[in-house]
Amino acid sequence: MRFVSGLMAACLFAAPALAQCGGGFNAFVRGLKAEAAQQGFDTATVDAFFNGVQQDPKVLKADRAQGVFQKPFIEFSRRLISQDRIRRGKAMAQKYDAVFDRIEAEYGVSRGVLLAFWAFETDYGAFQGDFNTRNALVTLAHDCRRPELFRPQIFAAIELFRNGDFDPNRTTGAWAGEIGMVQMLPHDILENGVDGDGDGHVRLKTSAPDALMSGGKMLSHLGWQPGQPWLQEVTVPAQMDWSLSGPGKPRPVSDWQAMGVQARSGSLADLPASLILPQGRKGPAFLAYPNFDVYFEWNQSFVYVLTAAYFATRLEGAQVYAAGNPDPGLTGAQMKQLQARLQARGHDVGKIDGILGAGTRAAVQAEQARLGLPADAWPTVDLLNRL
């Protein structure tokens, strides 16, 4: 199964101040064509690009059906990570060893990181999506959920078309418009596409060197620090100030060590790090270093990001994480009830969707602290009942 990646992240660039959406689809397309002309595209190119464009209801259905992200980390990671994926990842690392050497030399991105994305996004290129990319982008730009994200991608796709690297009627990919083996949006391809195999084109669907080099360049562009780790499994003491845990709360590693946090194997890096407890203080525990933040520029799903980052460490030799014995979590329906109660208390949890995202985690942690509970951001039935 494919999972959304570039959809929610690596495309933070200037968009039209008033991103139009909705209304009649044909009128919307006429507006896109007029805007393309204003941006300097010639009439023949614009007409050829939009010739045969159609609204795709399957795209909208997929956009509204991302329930897999409701699963907790242990279940989600076990679903995505298998011995077969690890075996094939190591085989791909050998097959493209010279390409990964180039990526590490030029961009400082470790091979496990790209292998993990490659595995999760398209199963090493085997399943790249069969949605017509042009139709998907125009459909999502016409829809009024996130037009500011998708409308600029249309004009990036026209530029790719003008360059000979996009076929409006044949280019396919994920429902959210990502293309190729590591699933990149058109603007990201324009900005970070690399001709890794030297054939004069950037072919992310058919060329692994192109896809991997482009992914490495994009991660570098997003702020990846060469030679630095991104995630490390740790053990935590039975008691500590759990409110200090959570993404985006970096402290010197020496502080964590003073509190009793230790590397499960090896030694900790001398870098700022956040303590990540995806299923609370009784479950797996990780220190997330600055490079971990770059993952959220690729994808904003916490459970996806943590799983991808952990899988990258596995591909580079890390042991299977210690699952521990976390307290039972909430069902999807219970999570929605919790989000509604948190929202009623003034917390910004975003959409009531049953997903334990960053906003919900922060709100849970705040309410746990207020109620005198261990503030490890893991919601339980006890917390739900107290609220």
Secondary structure, DSSP 8 states (H G I E B T S, - for coil): -----GGGSS------SS----S-HHHHHHHHHHHHHHTT--HHHHHHHHTT----HHHHHHHT--GGGGS-HHHHHHHH--HHHHHHHHHHHHHTHHHHHHHHHHH---HHHHHHHHHHHHTTTT----EEHHHHHHHHHHSSSSHHHHHHHHHHHHHHHHTTS--TTT-EE-TTS-BTTTTB-HHHHHHH---TTSSSS--TTT-HHHHHHHHHHHHHHTT--TT---EEEEE--SSS-GGG-STT--EEHHHHHHTT-EESSS---SSEEEEE-TT-TTS--EEE-HHHHHHHHH---HHHHHHHHHHHHHHTT--------------HHHHHHHHHHHHHTT----S-SS---HHHHHHHHHHHHHTTS--SS---HHHHHH-
